[in-house]
Amino acid sequence: MKKFEYKIVNFRTKGMVNMVLSKEHEEKLNDLGEEGWELVAIDRAKNPRNIMTVLKREKR
């Protein structure tokens, strides 16, 4: 049976009204993807300017 590990990463969004992820956020997610992490969920955190992401990868 496959086993997974999970990682939670919080991003501070850009913009005053709309939540906008920046190129730096995209680069961070791509770096994590290169390490085998897959984005499985994204949601607003308690602070409305933060976005919480949940990533998973197969345990090594």
FENFENVEN-V953989 format. One record per pair of residues at least 6 apart in sequence whose C-alpha atoms are under 8 Angstrom apart, sorted by sequence separation. I is the first residue (numbers start at 0). J is the second residue. D is the distance in whole Angstrom. If there is no record, write none. Layout:
# FENFENVEN-V953989
{{I	J	D} {I	J	D}}
This chain:
# FENFENVEN-V953989
{{12	18	5} {13	19	5} {31	37	8} {43	49	6} {44	50	5} {12	19	5} {13	20	6} {43	50	5} {44	51	6} {12	20	5} {13	21	7} {42	50	6} {43	51	6} {11	20	8} {12	21	7} {41	50	7} {42	51	5} {10	20	8} {41	51	6} {42	52	7} {41	52	4} {40	52	6} {41	53	6} {39	52	8} {40	53	5} {10	24	7} {38	52	7} {39	53	6} {40	54	7} {38	53	6} {39	54	5} {38	54	4} {39	55	7} {37	54	5} {38	55	7} {36	54	6} {37	55	5} {36	55	5} {37	56	6} {36	56	5} {35	56	6} {35	57	8} {18	48	6} {9	44	8} {13	48	8} {12	48	5} {11	48	6} {12	49	6} {11	49	5} {12	50	7} {10	49	6} {11	50	6} {9	49	7} {10	50	5} {9	50	6} {10	51	6} {9	51	4} {10	52	8} {8	51	6} {9	52	6} {7	51	7} {8	52	5} {7	52	6} {8	53	7} {7	53	5} {8	54	8} {6	53	6} {7	54	6} {5	53	7} {6	54	5} {5	54	6} {6	55	6} {5	55	4} {4	55	6} {5	56	7} {3	55	6} {4	56	6} {3	56	6} {4	57	6} {3	57	4} {4	58	6} {2	57	6} {3	58	5} {1	57	7} {2	58	5} {1	58	8}}
